């Protein structure tokens, strides 16, 4: 994988590779959700891995080994939803790094315009594709909520909107909130420095999650991401690392892609997973896991980059991960539910082919939407009198 100094056009390659791994993990997770509604029990449900092995009913040592490996793969896929935390970290990193590397900072009005153009056209396209596509899983009616969702509302009323129609779209609402408050966060980062800023963001996140969930006992969706402060820890981690990376890129990469960083990531992830239970520790869980997984996936992406074809392919998927994230879910459940009768190995093989097709289709769709949006905006600018 290319380093920062080698990346063509000034684009860093490793964040795209990390996003590629994360989005594929999320897609496989949703495929496994579709499978487990009528297939095997979740191997990690309630820590019930032993019961999962019993369910497999192996009759020989090779079958036991195979069942164990099968369960491990299913357990990894079961954790795929936590890949969203990696996207939150990378969002903070990308927004901050682009500003730090800019020769001249544009007005915040211009910055907002570019960010909203990046967010909304593909989001609108996903809604329209959902309406007209024949091969999707439709679980909810098209009603008044569709218009609210189309306009960008994934929060109010939270019980009705957060997971409406296409559950992964909740992430759009979180991104929109983080983009709206980003100028304030960026100013705080500049004023406090990365260490104090990150410490303050962690304290804000923990206090906010504890207040929302344990004291006020509000809907858990607010903690999951309906309120940006609940995921500020992860976003601020990316912002703080961007400062270090912009000032000392080679040193930052050397420390990021290292055995100590990988080990720290694993330990943080395990600690965060242990915290993921009712009580005060729940306030710590997503921030710790998101930070840990970012370190783990960064090192996996770096390792994958040693195989040029694989690294390039995963980075290409990551570069268009936004479109894949918005579009994949209804297709995954449409095909996944129709393949539930397959054995897990057979299901995994077929699903891998479907994932490849979905990714190959989504990449040009996102590029087309971005190209059309760019042309429309250029025409409007040309028609605007000076």
C-alpha positions as CSV (number, residue, x, y, z in Angstrom):
1,X,0.0,0.0,0.0
2,X,1.2,3.5,-0.8
3,X,2.4,5.7,2.0
4,X,1.2,9.2,2.5
5,X,4.1,10.7,0.6
6,X,3.5,8.3,-2.4
7,X,-0.3,8.6,-2.7
8,X,-1.2,9.9,-6.1
9,X,-2.9,13.3,-6.3
10,X,-2.3,13.9,-2.6
11,X,-5.0,11.4,-1.6
12,X,-4.0,9.1,1.2
13,X,-4.7,5.5,0.3
14,X,-4.9,3.7,3.7
15,X,-8.1,5.4,4.9
16,X,-9.8,4.1,1.8
17,X,-8.6,0.6,2.5
18,X,-9.8,0.8,6.1
19,X,-13.2,2.0,4.9
20,X,-13.2,-0.8,2.4
21,X,-12.7,-3.4,5.1
22,X,-15.2,-1.8,7.4
23,X,-18.0,-1.5,4.8
24,X,-17.5,-5.1,3.6
25,X,-17.7,-6.2,7.2
26,X,-20.9,-4.3,7.7
27,X,-22.4,-5.8,4.5
28,X,-21.5,-9.4,5.6
29,X,-23.0,-8.6,9.0
30,X,-26.3,-7.7,7.4
31,X,-26.2,-10.9,5.3
32,X,-25.7,-12.9,8.4
33,X,-28.6,-11.1,10.0
34,X,-30.8,-12.3,7.1
35,X,-29.5,-15.8,7.5
36,X,-29.9,-16.1,11.3
37,X,-33.5,-15.1,11.2
38,X,-34.2,-18.6,10.0
39,X,-30.8,-20.4,10.3
40,X,-28.3,-21.1,13.0
41,X,-28.5,-19.3,16.4
42,X,-26.0,-16.4,16.9
43,X,-22.9,-18.0,18.3
44,X,-22.2,-15.1,20.6
45,X,-25.7,-14.5,21.7
46,X,-25.4,-14.3,25.5
47,X,-21.9,-15.8,25.2
48,X,-23.5,-19.0,24.0
49,X,-20.7,-20.3,21.8
50,X,-20.9,-23.8,23.4
51,X,-24.6,-24.1,22.7
52,X,-23.8,-23.1,19.1
53,X,-21.4,-26.0,18.8
54,X,-24.0,-28.3,20.3
55,X,-26.5,-27.1,17.7
56,X,-24.1,-28.1,14.9
57,X,-24.1,-31.7,16.3
58,X,-20.7,-32.8,15.0
59,X,-20.2,-36.5,14.9
60,X,-16.5,-36.7,14.4
61,X,-13.3,-34.7,15.3
62,X,-13.0,-33.2,11.7
63,X,-16.7,-32.1,11.9
64,X,-16.1,-30.6,15.3
65,X,-13.1,-28.6,14.0
66,X,-15.1,-27.5,11.0
67,X,-18.0,-26.5,13.2
68,X,-15.7,-24.5,15.5
69,X,-14.2,-22.6,12.6
70,X,-17.6,-22.0,11.1
71,X,-18.8,-20.6,14.4
72,X,-15.7,-18.4,14.7
73,X,-16.4,-16.9,11.2
74,X,-20.1,-16.4,12.1
75,X,-19.0,-14.7,15.4
76,X,-16.7,-12.3,13.5
77,X,-19.6,-11.4,11.1
78,X,-21.8,-10.9,14.1
79,X,-19.6,-8.0,15.2
80,X,-19.8,-6.3,11.9
81,X,-22.2,-3.5,13.1
82,X,-19.3,-2.1,15.1
83,X,-17.5,-1.2,11.9
84,X,-19.7,2.0,11.9
85,X,-17.5,3.3,14.8
86,X,-14.5,3.1,12.4
87,X,-16.3,5.3,9.9
88,X,-17.0,7.9,12.6
89,X,-13.3,8.0,13.4
90,X,-12.3,8.3,9.8
91,X,-14.9,11.0,9.2
92,X,-13.3,13.1,11.9
93,X,-9.9,12.4,10.5
94,X,-10.8,13.2,6.9
95,X,-12.6,16.5,7.6
96,X,-9.8,17.7,9.9
97,X,-6.9,16.6,7.7
98,X,-8.3,18.3,4.6
99,X,-8.6,21.6,6.5
100,X,-5.1,21.3,8.0
101,X,-3.5,20.6,4.6
102,X,-5.4,23.3,2.7
103,X,-3.3,26.2,1.6
104,X,-6.0,28.7,2.3
105,X,-9.1,28.0,4.5
106,X,-12.3,28.6,2.7
107,X,-15.3,30.3,4.3
108,X,-17.4,28.0,6.5
109,X,-20.4,28.8,4.2
110,X,-18.5,27.4,1.2
111,X,-17.3,24.5,3.4
112,X,-20.9,23.7,4.4
113,X,-22.0,23.8,0.7
114,X,-19.4,21.3,-0.3
115,X,-20.1,18.9,2.5
116,X,-23.9,19.0,1.9
117,X,-23.3,18.4,-1.8
118,X,-21.2,15.4,-0.8
119,X,-23.9,14.0,1.6
120,X,-27.3,14.7,0.0
121,X,-27.3,13.7,-3.7
122,X,-26.3,10.1,-3.0
123,X,-28.7,10.0,-0.1
124,X,-31.6,11.2,-2.3
125,X,-30.6,8.7,-5.0
126,X,-30.8,5.9,-2.5
127,X,-34.3,6.9,-1.6
128,X,-35.4,7.0,-5.3
129,X,-33.7,3.7,-6.1
130,X,-35.5,2.2,-3.1
131,X,-38.8,3.3,-4.6
132,X,-38.3,1.9,-8.1
133,X,-36.1,-1.2,-7.5
134,X,-37.9,-4.5,-7.9
135,X,-35.4,-6.8,-6.0
136,X,-35.4,-5.4,-2.5
137,X,-36.8,-6.4,0.9
138,X,-39.6,-4.0,1.8
139,X,-40.5,-4.2,5.5
140,X,-42.1,-0.8,6.2
141,X,-44.7,1.2,4.3
142,X,-44.0,4.3,2.3
143,X,-45.7,7.0,4.4
144,X,-45.2,10.5,5.9
145,X,-41.8,9.3,7.3
146,X,-40.4,8.9,3.8
147,X,-40.6,12.6,3.1
148,X,-39.0,13.4,6.5
149,X,-36.2,10.9,5.7
150,X,-35.7,12.3,2.2
151,X,-35.3,15.7,3.7
152,X,-32.6,14.4,6.0
153,X,-34.5,13.8,9.2
154,X,-33.4,10.5,10.9
155,X,-33.9,11.7,14.4
156,X,-37.4,13.3,15.1
157,X,-39.5,11.5,16.3
158,X,-36.7,9.2,17.1
159,X,-38.8,6.0,17.7
160,X,-40.3,6.4,14.2
161,X,-37.3,7.7,12.2
162,X,-34.1,6.3,13.5
163,X,-34.4,2.9,11.8
164,X,-37.2,3.7,9.3
165,X,-37.2,1.9,5.9
166,X,-33.5,1.2,5.7
167,X,-31.9,0.9,9.1
168,X,-28.3,1.8,8.0
169,X,-29.6,5.3,7.0
170,X,-29.5,6.3,10.7
171,X,-25.8,7.0,10.1
172,X,-26.7,9.8,7.7
173,X,-28.4,11.6,10.6
174,X,-25.3,11.3,12.7
175,X,-23.1,12.6,9.9
176,X,-25.4,15.6,9.3
177,X,-25.2,16.5,13.0
178,X,-21.4,16.2,13.2
179,X,-21.0,18.3,10.0
180,X,-23.2,21.0,11.4
181,X,-21.2,21.3,14.6
182,X,-17.8,20.7,13.0
183,X,-16.7,24.3,12.7
184,X,-17.2,24.7,16.5
185,X,-15.3,21.4,17.1
186,X,-12.5,22.5,14.8
187,X,-12.1,25.8,16.7
188,X,-12.0,24.0,20.0
189,X,-9.3,21.7,18.6
190,X,-7.2,24.6,17.5
191,X,-7.6,26.4,20.8
192,X,-7.1,23.5,23.2
193,X,-4.7,21.4,21.2
194,X,-5.3,17.7,20.3
195,X,-4.7,16.2,23.7
196,X,-6.9,18.5,25.8
197,X,-9.6,18.5,23.0
198,X,-9.7,14.7,22.9
199,X,-9.8,14.4,26.7
200,X,-12.7,17.0,26.8
201,X,-14.6,15.2,24.0
202,X,-14.2,11.8,25.8
203,X,-15.5,13.4,29.0
204,X,-18.4,14.9,27.2
205,X,-19.3,11.7,25.5
206,X,-19.2,9.6,28.6
207,X,-21.2,12.1,30.7
208,X,-23.7,12.5,27.9
209,X,-24.3,8.8,27.3
210,X,-24.6,8.2,31.0
211,X,-27.1,11.1,31.4
212,X,-29.2,10.0,28.4
213,X,-29.3,6.3,29.1
214,X,-29.0,5.9,32.9
215,X,-30.4,9.1,34.4
216,X,-33.0,10.4,31.9
217,X,-33.7,6.9,30.6
218,X,-34.3,8.2,27.1
219,X,-34.6,6.0,24.0
220,X,-31.4,4.1,23.5
221,X,-31.2,5.4,19.9
222,X,-30.0,8.7,21.3
223,X,-27.0,6.9,22.7
224,X,-26.4,4.9,19.5
225,X,-26.1,8.0,17.4
226,X,-29.3,10.1,17.3
227,X,-27.4,12.6,19.4
228,X,-24.0,13.5,18.0
229,X,-22.4,13.8,21.4
230,X,-22.9,10.1,22.1
231,X,-20.3,9.4,19.3
232,X,-18.1,12.4,19.7
233,X,-15.4,10.3,21.3
234,X,-14.8,8.5,18.1
235,X,-15.1,11.5,15.9
236,X,-12.7,13.5,18.1
237,X,-10.2,10.6,18.0
238,X,-10.0,11.0,14.3
239,X,-9.7,14.8,14.5
240,X,-6.8,14.5,17.1
241,X,-5.0,12.0,15.0
242,X,-5.3,14.2,12.0
243,X,-3.3,16.9,13.7
244,X,-0.5,14.5,14.5
245,X,-0.7,13.0,11.0
246,X,-0.6,16.4,9.3
247,X,2.5,17.6,11.3
248,X,4.5,14.3,11.2
249,X,3.0,12.0,8.6
250,X,5.9,9.5,8.4
251,X,6.1,9.2,12.2
252,X,2.3,8.9,12.4
253,X,2.2,6.1,9.9
254,X,5.1,4.3,11.5
255,X,3.4,4.3,14.8
256,X,0.0,3.5,13.4
257,X,1.2,0.5,11.3
258,X,3.0,-1.3,14.1
259,X,2.6,-4.3,16.3
260,X,2.1,-2.2,19.5
261,X,-0.7,-0.3,17.8
262,X,-2.3,-3.5,16.6
263,X,-2.0,-5.0,20.1
264,X,-3.4,-1.9,21.7
265,X,-6.3,-2.0,19.3
266,X,-7.1,-5.6,20.2
267,X,-7.0,-4.8,23.9
268,X,-9.1,-1.7,23.5
269,X,-11.7,-3.6,21.5
270,X,-11.9,-6.4,24.1
271,X,-12.2,-3.9,26.9
272,X,-14.9,-2.0,25.0
273,X,-16.8,-5.3,24.3
274,X,-16.6,-6.1,28.0
275,X,-18.1,-2.6,28.8
276,X,-21.0,-3.3,26.4
277,X,-23.6,-4.1,29.1
278,X,-26.2,-2.3,31.2
279,X,-24.6,0.1,33.7
280,X,-22.1,2.9,33.7
281,X,-19.6,1.0,31.6
282,X,-22.1,1.2,28.6
283,X,-21.2,4.9,28.4
284,X,-17.6,3.9,27.6
285,X,-18.3,1.0,25.2
286,X,-18.6,2.5,21.7
287,X,-15.8,5.0,22.1
288,X,-13.3,2.4,23.3
289,X,-14.4,-0.1,20.6
290,X,-14.4,2.4,17.8
291,X,-10.9,3.5,18.8
292,X,-9.6,0.0,19.1
293,X,-11.2,-1.3,15.9
294,X,-9.7,1.7,14.0
295,X,-6.2,0.6,15.1
296,X,-6.9,-3.0,14.2
297,X,-8.4,-2.4,10.8
298,X,-5.7,0.1,9.9
299,X,-3.1,-2.5,10.5
300,X,-5.1,-5.2,8.6
301,X,-5.4,-2.7,5.7
302,X,-1.7,-2.1,5.8
303,X,-1.0,-5.8,5.8
304,X,-3.5,-6.4,2.9
305,X,-1.7,-3.7,1.0
306,X,1.2,-6.0,0.6
307,X,-0.9,-7.9,-1.9
308,X,-1.3,-5.1,-4.5
309,X,-4.4,-6.5,-6.3
310,X,-6.2,-7.1,-3.0
311,X,-5.2,-3.8,-1.5
312,X,-6.2,-1.8,-4.6
313,X,-9.6,-3.6,-4.8
314,X,-10.4,-3.0,-1.1
315,X,-9.3,0.7,-1.4
316,X,-11.5,1.1,-4.5
317,X,-14.5,-0.2,-2.5
318,X,-13.6,2.1,0.4
319,X,-13.4,5.2,-1.8
320,X,-17.1,4.6,-2.7
321,X,-18.1,3.2,0.6
322,X,-20.8,5.9,1.1
323,X,-22.8,4.7,-1.8
324,X,-22.4,1.1,-0.9
325,X,-23.5,1.8,2.7
326,X,-26.6,3.6,1.6
327,X,-27.7,1.1,-1.1
328,X,-26.8,-2.4,0.0
329,X,-29.2,-3.2,2.9
330,X,-32.5,-3.9,1.1
331,X,-30.8,-6.1,-1.5
332,X,-28.9,-8.0,1.1
333,X,-32.1,-8.9,2.9
334,X,-33.9,-9.7,-0.3
335,X,-31.3,-12.3,-1.4
336,X,-30.3,-13.4,2.1
337,X,-33.8,-14.5,3.1
338,X,-34.1,-16.5,-0.1
339,X,-30.9,-18.4,0.6
340,X,-31.6,-19.4,4.2
341,X,-32.0,-23.1,3.3
342,X,-28.3,-23.3,2.3
343,X,-25.7,-24.6,4.6
344,X,-23.5,-21.9,6.1
345,X,-20.5,-22.7,3.8
346,X,-22.8,-22.7,0.8
347,X,-24.5,-19.5,2.0
348,X,-21.1,-17.8,2.5
349,X,-19.9,-18.8,-1.0
350,X,-23.0,-17.5,-2.7
351,X,-23.1,-14.3,-0.6
352,X,-19.5,-13.5,-1.4
353,X,-20.5,-13.5,-5.1
354,X,-23.5,-11.3,-4.4
355,X,-21.4,-8.9,-2.3
356,X,-19.0,-8.5,-5.2
357,X,-21.8,-7.7,-7.6
358,X,-23.4,-5.2,-5.3
359,X,-20.0,-3.5,-4.7
360,X,-19.2,-3.4,-8.5
361,X,-22.6,-1.9,-9.2
362,X,-22.6,0.7,-6.4
363,X,-19.2,2.1,-7.2
364,X,-20.2,3.5,-10.6
365,X,-23.7,4.6,-9.3
366,X,-22.0,6.8,-6.7
367,X,-19.6,8.2,-9.2
368,X,-22.4,9.0,-11.6
369,X,-24.5,10.7,-8.9
370,X,-21.5,12.8,-7.9
371,X,-20.8,13.7,-11.5
372,X,-24.3,14.7,-12.2
373,X,-24.5,16.8,-9.0
374,X,-21.3,18.5,-9.9
375,X,-22.5,19.4,-13.3
376,X,-25.8,20.7,-12.0
377,X,-24.0,22.9,-9.5
378,X,-21.6,24.2,-12.2
379,X,-24.4,25.2,-14.4
380,X,-26.2,27.1,-11.6
381,X,-22.9,28.9,-10.8
382,X,-22.5,29.9,-14.5
383,X,-26.0,31.2,-14.6
384,X,-25.7,33.3,-11.4
385,X,-24.9,36.9,-12.3
386,X,-21.7,38.3,-10.9
